[in-house]
Amino acid sequence: MHKIMIKDVIKGSIAWDLGIQKGDSLVTLNGKKIIDIIDYRFEMANELIKLEIEKPTGEMYLFEIEKDYDEDLGIIFEEDIIDKPKHCRNKCIFCFIDQLPKGVRKSLLFKDDDYRLSFLQGNFITMTNMTEEDIDRVIKYKLSPLYISVHATDDDIRVKILNNPNGKGIVNKLTRLVNNGIEIHCQIVLCPGINDGEILDKTIKDLAKLYPGVKSVAVVPVGLTDHRQNLYKLELFDKEKAVKVVEQVSFWQKKLKKELSSSFVFLSDEFYVMSNIPIPGYSHYEGFPQIENGVGLMALFKHQFKKSLKRLKVKDINKTKYIVLTGVAAYNFMEDLARELREIGFNIKVKKIYNDFFGHNITVAGLIVGRDIINQLKGKVNGERLIIPDVMLRESSNVFLDDTTVEEVEKELGAQIMVSPVDGKEFLQKIQSGR
């Protein structure tokens, strides 16, 4: 019998009041077997539901529940999506997980490629492990938007990048989805000499034909760690290559702005940093559809910061000493903002942390680990409070990617750490309040 173990029940919820407990199992909902959280949510949208529960003793209970259409039962399952996440079947030539140092925790080594997590959490998928039934479910349940890693619309190039023959036919798959009302945001991880140049032109052109179903495309540079032994030989972007990409994408943005009334394709901030070309302004990013991909993060942060700075009063300026910790890529950007704060009386400086854990080619703040902070700041903190962005930590935790905790770093350095959201307004509020 298909049944789903209940991990916990929220106190005071409908399920709690019915006496449903941890260790019970969900057998059916509205007479149907539940495959995953998508099925569960779809059936839960009804105002009258029937819930079949099995106790550990084997006793069966059938509950008829009348509720508001958006009211949840309060049941927590073992897995967030109820079902096990779908594992990635690709062997991408740039896969970051394959480039992790030895000894990292096992949870970092799991590669998901699950359309349900794409819908629920914004994870990028390749569609190479999706069956016709999966695609039918996406359409049936209107799982929109989805986030899809395209990389190239040329079949041979995409197969090469993914190392998977199922990489063919991505344009046909995207067309089927958009024709059925599914909105899509696409990603291109750009690898010099592989999917740049004419291949990038073709990819942008092909995807633009699917607008507005394909709503946006993000172009991000390949990230290479120092742990690529026996992996595909890839080149890094240098300033010259980055300039060419910025110029190429700028051409498409201007062209598509006229044709589609949208720039459509956007570059991650790293390309502007590498090319030393100023990052576009706030309005360029059209609502920031791919902010989680590092596209427009600096422009949004600066806009929030400047807006809040205008409202700052003299009484809000305190004498606390701060050091802002960031990666090499964002150093100049954060230093410019810190300079503005120093000019009005704040005691603040910025320190770049080099990534010894992954390698110095990795320059983003979100991949800095606690041990690198300790090693590079040991004996160099003199009463300052350290400010780190929350992207350095695992979601909803105080743990860095190397399993070092914030408290361990504080103890080693003898300094207090303030964790700030990547939000210009909240960053300034942290500095004002000192906490």
C-alpha positions as a Markdown table, in Angstrom:
| # | Residue | x | y | z |
|---|---|---|---|---|
| 1 | Met | 0.0 | 0.0 | 0.0 |
| 2 | His | 1.3 | 3.4 | -1.0 |
| 3 | Lys | 1.5 | 5.6 | 2.1 |
| 4 | Ile | 3.5 | 8.6 | 3.3 |
| 5 | Met | 5.1 | 8.9 | 6.7 |
| 6 | Ile | 4.2 | 12.0 | 8.7 |
| 7 | Lys | 7.2 | 13.6 | 10.3 |
| 8 | Asp | 5.4 | 16.1 | 12.5 |
| 9 | Val | 2.2 | 18.1 | 13.0 |
| 10 | Ile | 2.0 | 21.8 | 13.7 |
| 11 | Lys | 0.5 | 22.5 | 17.1 |
| 12 | Gly | -2.9 | 24.1 | 16.9 |
| 13 | Ser | -3.5 | 23.1 | 13.3 |
| 14 | Ile | -6.4 | 21.2 | 11.9 |
| 15 | Ala | -4.4 | 18.0 | 11.9 |
| 16 | Trp | -3.4 | 18.6 | 15.5 |
| 17 | Asp | -7.0 | 19.0 | 16.5 |
| 18 | Leu | -7.9 | 15.8 | 14.8 |
| 19 | Gly | -5.4 | 13.9 | 16.7 |
| 20 | Ile | -3.1 | 13.2 | 13.8 |
| 21 | Gln | 0.5 | 12.6 | 15.1 |
| 22 | Lys | 4.1 | 12.1 | 14.2 |
| 23 | Gly | 4.5 | 8.5 | 13.0 |
| 24 | Asp | 1.1 | 8.3 | 11.3 |
| 25 | Ser | 0.9 | 7.8 | 7.6 |
| 26 | Leu | -1.1 | 9.6 | 4.9 |
| 27 | Val | -2.8 | 6.9 | 2.7 |
| 28 | Thr | -5.0 | 8.9 | 0.4 |
| 29 | Leu | -6.3 | 12.4 | 0.0 |
| 30 | Asn | -9.7 | 12.8 | -1.6 |
| 31 | Gly | -9.5 | 9.1 | -2.5 |
| 32 | Lys | -6.3 | 9.6 | -4.4 |
| 33 | Lys | -2.7 | 8.4 | -3.8 |
| 34 | Ile | -0.4 | 11.3 | -3.4 |
| 35 | Ile | 2.9 | 11.2 | -5.3 |
| 36 | Asp | 4.4 | 14.5 | -4.2 |
| 37 | Ile | 3.8 | 18.0 | -2.8 |
| 38 | Ile | 2.3 | 19.1 | -6.1 |
| 39 | Asp | -0.5 | 16.5 | -5.8 |
| 40 | Tyr | -0.9 | 17.3 | -2.2 |
| 41 | Arg | -1.3 | 21.1 | -2.7 |
| 42 | Phe | -3.7 | 20.6 | -5.6 |
| 43 | Glu | -6.0 | 18.4 | -3.6 |
| 44 | Met | -5.6 | 20.6 | -0.5 |
| 45 | Ala | -7.1 | 23.5 | -2.5 |
| 46 | Asn | -10.5 | 22.0 | -2.1 |
| 47 | Glu | -12.7 | 23.4 | 0.7 |
| 48 | Leu | -14.1 | 19.9 | 1.5 |
| 49 | Ile | -11.4 | 17.1 | 1.7 |
| 50 | Lys | -11.3 | 13.5 | 2.7 |
| 51 | Leu | -8.2 | 12.4 | 4.5 |
| 52 | Glu | -7.3 | 8.7 | 5.0 |
| 53 | Ile | -4.7 | 8.2 | 7.8 |
| 54 | Glu | -3.1 | 5.0 | 9.1 |
| 55 | Lys | -1.8 | 4.7 | 12.7 |
| 56 | Pro | 1.4 | 2.8 | 13.5 |
| 57 | Thr | -0.9 | 0.1 | 15.0 |
| 58 | Gly | -2.5 | -0.4 | 11.5 |
| 59 | Glu | -5.8 | 1.3 | 12.5 |
| 60 | Met | -7.3 | 3.3 | 9.6 |
| 61 | Tyr | -9.1 | 6.6 | 10.0 |
| 62 | Leu | -11.1 | 8.6 | 7.4 |
| 63 | Phe | -11.5 | 12.3 | 8.2 |
| 64 | Glu | -13.9 | 14.6 | 6.3 |
| 65 | Ile | -12.7 | 18.1 | 6.7 |
| 66 | Glu | -14.4 | 21.4 | 5.8 |
| 67 | Lys | -11.9 | 24.3 | 5.6 |
| 68 | Asp | -11.0 | 27.5 | 3.7 |
| 69 | Tyr | -9.5 | 26.8 | 0.2 |
| 70 | Asp | -6.1 | 28.2 | 1.2 |
| 71 | Glu | -6.0 | 26.7 | 4.7 |
| 72 | Asp | -3.3 | 24.1 | 5.3 |
| 73 | Leu | -3.8 | 21.0 | 7.5 |
| 74 | Gly | -0.5 | 21.5 | 9.4 |
| 75 | Ile | 1.1 | 18.2 | 8.4 |
| 76 | Ile | 4.9 | 18.1 | 7.9 |
| 77 | Phe | 6.4 | 15.3 | 5.8 |
| 78 | Glu | 9.9 | 13.7 | 5.8 |
| 79 | Glu | 10.8 | 15.4 | 2.5 |
| 80 | Asp | 9.8 | 18.9 | 1.6 |
| 81 | Ile | 8.4 | 17.6 | -1.7 |
| 82 | Ile | 7.1 | 14.4 | -0.1 |
| 83 | Asp | 8.7 | 12.4 | -2.9 |
| 84 | Lys | 12.5 | 12.0 | -3.1 |
| 85 | Pro | 14.1 | 14.7 | -5.3 |
| 86 | Lys | 15.0 | 13.7 | -8.8 |
| 87 | His | 18.8 | 13.3 | -9.2 |
| 88 | Cys | 20.7 | 15.0 | -12.0 |
| 89 | Arg | 21.7 | 12.6 | -14.8 |
| 90 | Asn | 24.1 | 15.0 | -16.5 |
| 91 | Lys | 27.8 | 15.2 | -16.2 |
| 92 | Cys | 28.2 | 18.9 | -17.1 |
| 93 | Ile | 31.7 | 19.9 | -18.1 |
| 94 | Phe | 31.4 | 22.9 | -15.7 |
| 95 | Cys | 29.5 | 21.2 | -12.8 |
| 96 | Phe | 30.4 | 23.0 | -9.6 |
| 97 | Ile | 29.7 | 20.0 | -7.4 |
| 98 | Asp | 32.3 | 18.0 | -9.3 |
| 99 | Gln | 34.8 | 20.7 | -8.4 |
| 100 | Leu | 34.3 | 20.6 | -4.6 |
| 101 | Pro | 37.3 | 19.8 | -2.3 |
| 102 | Lys | 37.5 | 16.4 | -0.8 |
| 103 | Gly | 35.9 | 15.9 | 2.6 |
| 104 | Val | 32.9 | 18.2 | 2.2 |
| 105 | Arg | 29.7 | 17.0 | 3.7 |
| 106 | Lys | 27.6 | 14.6 | 1.7 |
| 107 | Ser | 24.6 | 17.0 | 1.4 |
| 108 | Leu | 26.7 | 19.3 | -0.8 |
| 109 | Leu | 27.3 | 16.5 | -3.2 |
| 110 | Phe | 23.7 | 15.8 | -4.1 |
| 111 | Lys | 22.8 | 17.1 | -7.6 |
| 112 | Asp | 19.1 | 17.7 | -8.0 |
| 113 | Asp | 17.4 | 18.2 | -11.3 |
| 114 | Asp | 13.8 | 18.3 | -10.2 |
| 115 | Tyr | 11.1 | 20.3 | -12.0 |
| 116 | Arg | 9.1 | 20.5 | -8.7 |
| 117 | Leu | 12.0 | 22.2 | -7.0 |
| 118 | Ser | 12.3 | 24.5 | -10.0 |
| 119 | Phe | 8.7 | 25.6 | -9.4 |
| 120 | Leu | 8.8 | 25.7 | -5.6 |
| 121 | Gln | 12.3 | 27.1 | -5.0 |
| 122 | Gly | 13.5 | 28.5 | -8.3 |
| 123 | Asn | 16.2 | 25.8 | -8.8 |
| 124 | Phe | 17.5 | 25.5 | -12.4 |
| 125 | Ile | 16.8 | 22.3 | -14.2 |
| 126 | Thr | 17.9 | 20.9 | -17.6 |
| 127 | Met | 14.8 | 18.8 | -18.4 |
| 128 | Thr | 17.0 | 15.9 | -19.5 |
| 129 | Asn | 15.4 | 13.6 | -16.9 |
| 130 | Met | 11.8 | 14.6 | -17.5 |
| 131 | Thr | 9.5 | 12.1 | -18.9 |
| 132 | Glu | 6.4 | 12.9 | -21.0 |
| 133 | Glu | 4.3 | 12.3 | -17.9 |
| 134 | Asp | 6.4 | 14.9 | -16.0 |
| 135 | Ile | 5.8 | 17.5 | -18.7 |
| 136 | Asp | 2.1 | 16.6 | -18.7 |
| 137 | Arg | 2.0 | 17.2 | -15.0 |
| 138 | Val | 3.7 | 20.6 | -15.3 |
| 139 | Ile | 1.1 | 21.6 | -17.9 |
| 140 | Lys | -1.8 | 20.1 | -15.9 |
| 141 | Tyr | -0.9 | 21.8 | -12.6 |
| 142 | Lys | 0.3 | 25.0 | -14.3 |
| 143 | Leu | 3.7 | 24.8 | -12.6 |
| 144 | Ser | 4.8 | 28.3 | -13.6 |
| 145 | Pro | 7.3 | 29.8 | -13.7 |
| 146 | Leu | 10.0 | 27.2 | -14.2 |
| 147 | Tyr | 13.8 | 27.9 | -14.3 |
| 148 | Ile | 15.7 | 26.1 | -17.0 |
| 149 | Ser | 19.4 | 25.8 | -17.8 |
| 150 | Val | 19.6 | 26.0 | -21.6 |
| 151 | His | 23.3 | 26.9 | -22.1 |
| 152 | Ala | 22.9 | 26.4 | -25.9 |
| 153 | Thr | 20.1 | 25.8 | -28.3 |
| 154 | Asp | 22.4 | 24.0 | -30.7 |
| 155 | Asp | 21.8 | 20.3 | -30.0 |
| 156 | Asp | 25.4 | 19.2 | -30.5 |
| 157 | Ile | 26.8 | 21.9 | -28.2 |
| 158 | Arg | 24.2 | 21.3 | -25.5 |
| 159 | Val | 24.9 | 17.6 | -25.5 |
| 160 | Lys | 28.6 | 18.3 | -25.2 |
| 161 | Ile | 28.1 | 20.7 | -22.3 |
| 162 | Leu | 25.7 | 18.4 | -20.4 |
| 163 | Asn | 27.5 | 15.2 | -21.4 |
| 164 | Asn | 24.0 | 13.7 | -22.0 |
| 165 | Pro | 22.4 | 12.7 | -25.3 |
| 166 | Asn | 19.0 | 13.7 | -23.8 |
| 167 | Gly | 20.2 | 17.3 | -24.0 |
| 168 | Lys | 18.8 | 17.4 | -27.6 |
| 169 | Gly | 15.5 | 19.1 | -28.5 |
| 170 | Ile | 15.4 | 21.8 | -25.8 |
| 171 | Val | 13.8 | 24.3 | -28.1 |
| 172 | Asn | 10.9 | 21.9 | -28.8 |
| 173 | Lys | 10.5 | 21.2 | -25.1 |
| 174 | Leu | 10.4 | 24.9 | -24.3 |
| 175 | Thr | 8.0 | 25.6 | -27.1 |
| 176 | Arg | 5.6 | 23.0 | -25.8 |
| 177 | Leu | 5.7 | 24.5 | -22.3 |
| 178 | Val | 5.2 | 28.1 | -23.4 |
| 179 | Asn | 2.4 | 27.1 | -25.8 |
| 180 | Asn | 0.6 | 25.7 | -22.8 |
| 181 | Gly | 0.9 | 28.8 | -20.7 |
| 182 | Ile | 4.1 | 28.0 | -18.7 |
| 183 | Glu | 6.4 | 30.9 | -18.1 |
| 184 | Ile | 10.1 | 30.2 | -18.2 |
| 185 | His | 13.3 | 31.9 | -17.1 |
| 186 | Cys | 16.4 | 30.5 | -18.8 |
| 187 | Gln | 20.1 | 30.4 | -17.8 |
| 188 | Ile | 23.2 | 30.2 | -19.9 |
| 189 | Val | 26.4 | 29.3 | -18.2 |
| 190 | Leu | 28.9 | 30.7 | -20.6 |
| 191 | Cys | 32.1 | 28.8 | -21.3 |
| 192 | Pro | 34.8 | 30.5 | -23.5 |
| 193 | Gly | 35.3 | 28.7 | -26.8 |
| 194 | Ile | 32.3 | 26.4 | -26.4 |
| 195 | Asn | 28.9 | 28.2 | -26.2 |
| 196 | Asp | 30.0 | 31.9 | -26.6 |
| 197 | Gly | 30.4 | 33.8 | -29.9 |
| 198 | Glu | 28.1 | 32.7 | -32.7 |
| 199 | Ile | 26.6 | 29.9 | -30.5 |
| 200 | Leu | 25.5 | 32.5 | -27.9 |
| 201 | Asp | 24.0 | 34.6 | -30.7 |
| 202 | Lys | 22.0 | 31.6 | -31.9 |
| 203 | Thr | 20.8 | 30.7 | -28.4 |
| 204 | Ile | 19.6 | 34.3 | -27.7 |
| 205 | Lys | 17.9 | 34.5 | -31.1 |
| 206 | Asp | 16.2 | 31.1 | -30.6 |
| 207 | Leu | 15.0 | 31.9 | -27.1 |
| 208 | Ala | 13.8 | 35.4 | -28.0 |
| 209 | Lys | 11.4 | 33.8 | -30.5 |
| 210 | Leu | 9.6 | 32.2 | -27.5 |
| 211 | Tyr | 9.1 | 35.6 | -25.7 |
| 212 | Pro | 7.0 | 36.3 | -23.6 |
| 213 | Gly | 6.7 | 32.6 | -22.7 |
| 214 | Val | 10.4 | 32.6 | -22.1 |
| 215 | Lys | 10.4 | 35.7 | -20.0 |
| 216 | Ser | 14.1 | 36.3 | -19.4 |
| 217 | Val | 17.6 | 34.8 | -20.0 |
| 218 | Ala | 20.5 | 35.2 | -17.7 |
| 219 | Val | 24.1 | 34.8 | -18.9 |
| 220 | Val | 26.6 | 33.9 | -16.2 |
| 221 | Pro | 30.3 | 33.0 | -16.4 |
| 222 | Val | 31.6 | 29.5 | -15.8 |
| 223 | Gly | 33.1 | 29.2 | -12.3 |
| 224 | Leu | 36.2 | 27.1 | -11.9 |
| 225 | Thr | 37.7 | 26.0 | -8.6 |
| 226 | Asp | 41.2 | 24.7 | -8.0 |
| 227 | His | 39.8 | 21.1 | -7.7 |
| 228 | Arg | 39.3 | 20.2 | -11.3 |
| 229 | Gln | 41.7 | 17.2 | -11.5 |
| 230 | Asn | 40.7 | 14.9 | -14.4 |
| 231 | Leu | 37.8 | 17.2 | -15.5 |
| 232 | Tyr | 37.2 | 18.8 | -18.8 |
| 233 | Lys | 39.7 | 21.5 | -19.6 |
| 234 | Leu | 37.9 | 24.8 | -19.5 |
| 235 | Glu | 39.1 | 28.4 | -19.9 |
| 236 | Leu | 38.5 | 31.3 | -17.5 |
| 237 | Phe | 37.1 | 34.6 | -18.6 |
| 238 | Asp | 39.7 | 37.4 | -18.6 |
| 239 | Lys | 39.0 | 41.1 | -19.0 |
| 240 | Glu | 39.3 | 40.9 | -22.8 |
| 241 | Lys | 36.8 | 38.0 | -23.2 |
| 242 | Ala | 34.5 | 39.6 | -20.7 |
| 243 | Val | 34.4 | 42.9 | -22.6 |
| 244 | Lys | 33.4 | 41.0 | -25.8 |
| 245 | Val | 30.6 | 39.3 | -24.0 |
| 246 | Val | 29.3 | 42.6 | -22.5 |
| 247 | Glu | 29.4 | 44.2 | -26.0 |
| 248 | Gln | 27.7 | 41.2 | -27.6 |
| 249 | Val | 24.9 | 41.0 | -25.1 |
| 250 | Ser | 24.5 | 44.8 | -25.1 |
| 251 | Phe | 23.9 | 44.6 | -28.9 |
| 252 | Trp | 21.1 | 42.0 | -28.3 |
| 253 | Gln | 19.6 | 44.0 | -25.5 |
| 254 | Lys | 19.2 | 47.1 | -27.7 |
| 255 | Lys | 17.9 | 45.1 | -30.6 |
| 256 | Leu | 15.3 | 43.2 | -28.5 |
| 257 | Lys | 14.3 | 46.3 | -26.5 |
| 258 | Lys | 13.0 | 47.7 | -29.8 |
| 259 | Glu | 11.5 | 44.4 | -31.0 |
| 260 | Leu | 10.0 | 43.0 | -27.7 |
| 261 | Ser | 10.0 | 46.1 | -25.5 |
| 262 | Ser | 12.2 | 44.1 | -23.2 |
| 263 | Ser | 16.0 | 43.7 | -23.0 |
| 264 | Phe | 15.2 | 40.0 | -22.5 |
| 265 | Val | 18.8 | 38.8 | -21.9 |
| 266 | Phe | 20.8 | 40.0 | -18.9 |
| 267 | Leu | 24.3 | 39.5 | -17.7 |
| 268 | Ser | 25.4 | 38.6 | -14.2 |
| 269 | Asp | 27.2 | 41.3 | -12.3 |
| 270 | Glu | 30.5 | 39.3 | -12.6 |
| 271 | Phe | 30.8 | 40.2 | -16.3 |
| 272 | Tyr | 30.7 | 43.9 | -15.6 |
| 273 | Val | 33.2 | 43.5 | -12.8 |
| 274 | Met | 35.6 | 41.4 | -14.9 |
| 275 | Ser | 35.4 | 43.8 | -17.9 |
| 276 | Asn | 35.6 | 46.9 | -15.7 |
| 277 | Ile | 32.5 | 48.3 | -17.4 |
| 278 | Pro | 30.0 | 50.1 | -15.2 |
| 279 | Ile | 27.0 | 48.1 | -14.0 |
| 280 | Pro | 23.8 | 49.3 | -15.6 |
| 281 | Gly | 21.3 | 51.2 | -13.5 |
| 282 | Tyr | 18.3 | 50.0 | -11.5 |
| 283 | Ser | 15.8 | 50.4 | -14.4 |
| 284 | His | 17.8 | 48.3 | -16.7 |
| 285 | Tyr | 16.9 | 45.0 | -15.0 |
| 286 | Glu | 13.1 | 45.2 | -15.6 |
| 287 | Gly | 12.0 | 44.0 | -12.1 |
| 288 | Phe | 15.1 | 41.8 | -11.5 |
| 289 | Pro | 13.6 | 38.5 | -12.7 |
| 290 | Gln | 16.9 | 36.7 | -12.1 |
| 291 | Ile | 18.3 | 38.4 | -9.0 |
| 292 | Glu | 19.0 | 35.0 | -7.4 |
| 293 | Asn | 21.4 | 34.4 | -10.3 |
| 294 | Gly | 23.5 | 37.4 | -9.4 |
| 295 | Val | 21.9 | 39.4 | -12.2 |
| 296 | Gly | 21.4 | 43.0 | -11.1 |
| 297 | Leu | 22.3 | 42.3 | -7.4 |
| 298 | Met | 24.7 | 45.3 | -7.2 |
| 299 | Ala | 22.3 | 47.7 | -9.0 |
| 300 | Leu | 19.5 | 46.8 | -6.6 |
| 301 | Phe | 21.7 | 47.0 | -3.5 |
| 302 | Lys | 23.0 | 50.4 | -4.6 |
| 303 | His | 19.5 | 51.7 | -5.3 |
| 304 | Gln | 18.3 | 50.5 | -1.9 |
| 305 | Phe | 21.4 | 51.9 | -0.2 |
| 306 | Lys | 21.2 | 55.4 | -1.8 |
| 307 | Lys | 17.5 | 55.7 | -1.2 |
| 308 | Ser | 18.0 | 55.0 | 2.5 |
| 309 | Leu | 21.1 | 57.1 | 2.8 |
| 310 | Lys | 19.1 | 60.2 | 1.8 |
| 311 | Arg | 16.8 | 59.7 | 4.8 |
| 312 | Leu | 19.8 | 59.3 | 7.2 |
| 313 | Lys | 20.0 | 61.9 | 10.0 |
| 314 | Val | 23.0 | 63.0 | 11.9 |
| 315 | Lys | 21.7 | 61.5 | 15.1 |
| 316 | Asp | 21.8 | 58.1 | 13.4 |
| 317 | Ile | 25.5 | 58.1 | 12.9 |
| 318 | Asn | 27.3 | 56.1 | 15.6 |
| 319 | Lys | 31.0 | 55.7 | 16.4 |
| 320 | Thr | 31.1 | 51.9 | 16.2 |
| 321 | Lys | 34.0 | 50.6 | 14.2 |
| 322 | Tyr | 33.0 | 48.2 | 11.4 |
| 323 | Ile | 34.8 | 45.9 | 8.9 |
| 324 | Val | 32.6 | 44.7 | 6.0 |
| 325 | Leu | 33.8 | 41.3 | 4.7 |
| 326 | Thr | 33.2 | 40.5 | 1.0 |
| 327 | Gly | 34.7 | 38.6 | -1.9 |
| 328 | Val | 37.2 | 40.0 | -4.4 |
| 329 | Ala | 34.5 | 40.6 | -7.0 |
| 330 | Ala | 32.4 | 42.9 | -4.9 |
| 331 | Tyr | 35.3 | 44.7 | -3.1 |
| 332 | Asn | 35.4 | 47.9 | -5.2 |
| 333 | Phe | 31.6 | 48.1 | -5.2 |
| 334 | Met | 31.4 | 47.8 | -1.4 |
| 335 | Glu | 34.4 | 50.2 | -0.9 |
| 336 | Asp | 32.6 | 52.9 | -2.9 |
| 337 | Leu | 29.6 | 52.6 | -0.6 |
| 338 | Ala | 31.8 | 52.6 | 2.5 |
| 339 | Arg | 33.5 | 55.7 | 1.3 |
| 340 | Glu | 30.2 | 57.5 | 1.3 |
| 341 | Leu | 29.6 | 56.4 | 4.8 |
| 342 | Arg | 33.0 | 57.5 | 6.0 |
| 343 | Glu | 32.4 | 61.0 | 4.5 |
| 344 | Ile | 29.4 | 61.5 | 6.8 |
| 345 | Gly | 31.1 | 60.2 | 9.9 |
| 346 | Phe | 30.9 | 56.4 | 10.1 |
| 347 | Asn | 34.0 | 54.4 | 11.0 |
| 348 | Ile | 33.8 | 51.7 | 8.4 |
| 349 | Lys | 36.2 | 49.8 | 6.1 |
| 350 | Val | 36.0 | 46.9 | 3.7 |
| 351 | Lys | 38.1 | 43.8 | 3.7 |
| 352 | Lys | 38.3 | 41.4 | 0.7 |
| 353 | Ile | 38.6 | 37.7 | 1.6 |
| 354 | Tyr | 40.5 | 35.6 | -0.9 |
| 355 | Asn | 39.0 | 32.1 | -1.5 |
| 356 | Asp | 41.6 | 29.6 | -0.5 |
| 357 | Phe | 39.0 | 26.9 | 0.1 |
| 358 | Phe | 37.8 | 26.7 | -3.5 |
| 359 | Gly | 40.6 | 28.6 | -5.2 |
| 360 | His | 41.3 | 32.3 | -6.1 |
| 361 | Asn | 39.3 | 32.0 | -9.3 |
| 362 | Ile | 36.2 | 32.0 | -7.1 |
| 363 | Thr | 35.6 | 35.6 | -6.2 |
| 364 | Val | 31.9 | 35.8 | -5.2 |
| 365 | Ala | 31.1 | 36.6 | -1.5 |
| 366 | Gly | 28.6 | 33.8 | -1.3 |
| 367 | Leu | 31.3 | 31.1 | -1.5 |
| 368 | Ile | 33.6 | 32.5 | 1.2 |
| 369 | Val | 34.1 | 30.1 | 4.1 |
| 370 | Gly | 34.7 | 30.6 | 7.8 |
| 371 | Arg | 38.2 | 29.2 | 7.9 |
| 372 | Asp | 39.4 | 31.6 | 5.2 |
| 373 | Ile | 38.0 | 34.5 | 7.3 |
| 374 | Ile | 39.8 | 33.2 | 10.4 |
| 375 | Asn | 43.1 | 32.7 | 8.6 |
| 376 | Gln | 43.1 | 36.0 | 6.9 |
| 377 | Leu | 41.9 | 38.2 | 9.8 |
| 378 | Lys | 43.6 | 36.4 | 12.8 |
| 379 | Gly | 45.3 | 39.1 | 14.9 |
| 380 | Lys | 44.1 | 41.9 | 12.6 |
| 381 | Val | 40.8 | 42.8 | 14.3 |
| 382 | Asn | 41.0 | 45.5 | 16.9 |
| 383 | Gly | 37.6 | 46.1 | 18.4 |
| 384 | Glu | 35.8 | 46.3 | 15.1 |
| 385 | Arg | 32.5 | 44.6 | 14.5 |
| 386 | Leu | 32.5 | 42.4 | 11.4 |
| 387 | Ile | 29.7 | 42.5 | 8.9 |
| 388 | Ile | 29.1 | 39.5 | 6.6 |
| 389 | Pro | 26.3 | 39.0 | 4.0 |
| 390 | Asp | 23.9 | 36.2 | 4.8 |
| 391 | Val | 24.7 | 34.5 | 1.5 |
| 392 | Met | 28.0 | 33.3 | 3.1 |
| 393 | Leu | 25.9 | 31.0 | 5.3 |
| 394 | Arg | 23.7 | 28.0 | 4.6 |
| 395 | Glu | 20.1 | 29.1 | 4.3 |
| 396 | Ser | 18.4 | 29.8 | 7.7 |
| 397 | Ser | 21.6 | 28.8 | 9.6 |
| 398 | Asn | 24.8 | 30.2 | 11.1 |
| 399 | Val | 27.0 | 27.7 | 9.2 |
| 400 | Phe | 29.5 | 28.4 | 6.4 |
| 401 | Leu | 30.1 | 26.0 | 3.5 |
| 402 | Asp | 33.1 | 24.5 | 5.3 |
| 403 | Asp | 30.9 | 23.7 | 8.4 |
| 404 | Thr | 32.5 | 26.5 | 10.4 |
| 405 | Thr | 30.0 | 28.4 | 12.5 |
| 406 | Val | 29.6 | 32.1 | 13.0 |
| 407 | Glu | 30.3 | 31.5 | 16.7 |
| 408 | Glu | 33.5 | 29.7 | 16.0 |
| 409 | Val | 34.8 | 32.6 | 13.8 |
| 410 | Glu | 33.8 | 35.1 | 16.5 |
| 411 | Lys | 35.7 | 33.1 | 19.1 |
| 412 | Glu | 38.8 | 32.7 | 16.9 |
| 413 | Leu | 38.9 | 36.4 | 16.0 |
| 414 | Gly | 37.6 | 37.8 | 19.3 |
| 415 | Ala | 35.1 | 39.9 | 17.4 |
| 416 | Gln | 31.3 | 40.2 | 17.0 |
| 417 | Ile | 29.9 | 39.3 | 13.7 |
| 418 | Met | 26.7 | 40.9 | 12.3 |
| 419 | Val | 24.9 | 39.0 | 9.5 |
| 420 | Ser | 23.3 | 41.4 | 7.0 |
| 421 | Pro | 20.8 | 40.5 | 4.3 |
| 422 | Val | 22.0 | 41.4 | 0.8 |
| 423 | Asp | 19.7 | 44.4 | 0.8 |
| 424 | Gly | 21.1 | 48.0 | 0.8 |
| 425 | Lys | 18.4 | 49.4 | 3.1 |
| 426 | Glu | 18.9 | 46.6 | 5.7 |
| 427 | Phe | 22.7 | 46.9 | 5.4 |
| 428 | Leu | 22.5 | 50.6 | 6.3 |
| 429 | Gln | 20.1 | 49.9 | 9.1 |
| 430 | Lys | 22.5 | 47.3 | 10.6 |
| 431 | Ile | 25.3 | 49.9 | 10.6 |
| 432 | Gln | 23.0 | 52.6 | 12.1 |
| 433 | Ser | 21.8 | 50.3 | 14.9 |
| 434 | Gly | 25.0 | 48.4 | 15.5 |
| 435 | Arg | 23.2 | 45.1 | 15.7 |
